[in-house]
Amino acid sequence: MYLCHVYVRNDSLSAVVIADSEYPQRVAFTLLDKVLEEFSRQVDSIDWPSGNPETINYKALDIHLAKYQNPREADAMTKVQAELDETKIILHSTMESLLERGEKLDDLVQKSEHLGNQSKAFYKTARKQNSCCEVM
């Protein structure tokens, strides 16, 4: 599915971006704003209504389109958000791993206590048996 992002300024200059639905809306409008701002500085407003691609020389559009192909690299906020999402995934897996280790440690402590109790019982039993059989 594709979305059409349209930006019309007060001076009637407008731009359109058609992108897939996963492309961030904020990044699309940032692109439109930058293109319109730069276009209005480079091209005289007299040429806007009657201009066509042959008469208007605006080469920066290709540069902007190439830059914004990857919204993560073009927009710092999107890049930071993506890095935060990756960090959150890593943090969750680390926490799960720590919890599993904690459970394993609890099992080891429980087994150790059980083994300690068994060794005490064995010691008492051995002591009883040894006390009834004294060698003279």
C-alpha positions, 0 to 999 in steps of 0.5 A: 500500500502506498501513501500520498503526502502533500505539502502546500505552503502559504505562497501556493508552492506545493510538493507531493511524495508518494511512498509505501505505508512503512515510510515515516510520515514525519520524514516524508514531510521533512523532505517536502519542506526541505525541497520546497524551501530550497526550490523557493530560494533557487528558482524565482517565484515568477517562474513557478506558475509557468515553468516546466522542467526544461526551463526550471533548473533544479538539480537538488531534487535528485540529491534529496531523493537519494538521501531520503531513500533510507529514512533512518540515515536521512533523519536523525530522529528516526535513526535514534528511534531505530537504535532505541528499538534495537537496544530495547530488544537486546535489553529484553533478551539480556533480562530474560537470560539473567532471569533464566540464570537466576532460576538455574542458580536457585535450582543449584542452591536448592540441590546444594541444600538437599545434598547438605541435608543428605550428607548430615543424615548420612553422617548421623547414621554412620556415627550411630552405626559406628558407636554400636560397634566399638573395637576393643 
